[in-house]
């Protein structure tokens, strides 16, 4: 097969649709593997910056990107015309939820229809965007075969879920095992051989739906366990126990227990959203995914629960929320990243301001923030500034934060991450 020969010799031209936190690192791995790579993104400003060697993704440095661009191995495009010249294409576009909590696959559909305009025999098309089981076969395939091409012979179609953990210092695109499921065995074989050229370990599964379900299981596992431990935190509060002490003690068991930790709520594009794809799909089959729905309910409640706890802390210090000056430390959805998507900090700020609090924030990774339609700028975190606030709320425990200074300089701290040492002025979730 000519395509397999091109892949084996690293002569296949690679296309990546969507140059975000998934697509750009994947593109760089193909560049390292000796392939010519063409990125496609509908944001012309992003494309221009990328072609200048300026990365907007934490896991891709400017130096790595600039070297790829300067060598001619990587070029970004704002249009899909280049698809007519590529051999393999990976779709790495967002899959958000609508307000009604059903999947919005508009980005996938748009990318697929644009690819179809320039589709040609001998191509491999792989969807990497997280979605519900059945998307590849039910949505992509009819679009790609509309012009009479035969899957497994003329074109090859597969699903391979992204498993990126932005900012993870140990696991990256290359050393995280890659799951691949094709529409036909031939499709699985072609996609597997492509990814084996740049990924350390590739695991083929029996179908696209199985591959789609793998990703949802991974994130549902985390969402449900985080939901459980968040409820345990609420229970411990009612029982006047330290949830952190209980978890630490339980984690001493060398078998049968895996520690998860409570927090102010879930954030990011994956954990709070992906399980709801599965829940939505099962509703179409007249089945209620009860664990998913309950975990989502508990996790969604945590910012409100934090504000209730904050209100209690202020009351103990003879303050009310209305009129209090509050500083939120950390607004990214997790430590050591700049991503604020679905961050619980946004809900906490909104709820506190709705109750009349004057809220500022500090985050070393986020210089500006849109909160409830208003733009805010990160303050300078100094001992003097910390002491100005009636309460400091630690939401995101970035590694670079000086926790001792925060504890010693702030009047009162509400710590949602168990990052600060226990003291009279520190209250914990």
CORFENBEL-V5584 format. One record per helix or strand. SS is the DSSP state (alpha for helix, beta for strand). FROM is the first residue (numbers start at 1). TO is the last residue. If there is no record, write none. Layout:
SS|FROM|TO, SS|FROM|TO
//
This chain:
alpha|2|8, beta|13|17, alpha|23|32, beta|36|40, alpha|44|51, alpha|62|70, beta|74|77, alpha|81|85, beta|88|91, beta|97|97, beta|103|103, alpha|106|117, beta|123|127, alpha|135|144, beta|151|151, beta|155|159, beta|178|182, alpha|185|196, beta|202|204, alpha|208|238, alpha|243|250, alpha|271|283, alpha|290|316, beta|325|329, alpha|344|354, beta|358|362, beta|368|371, beta|374|377, alpha|383|387, beta|391|394, alpha|403|409, beta|413|415, beta|426|428
//
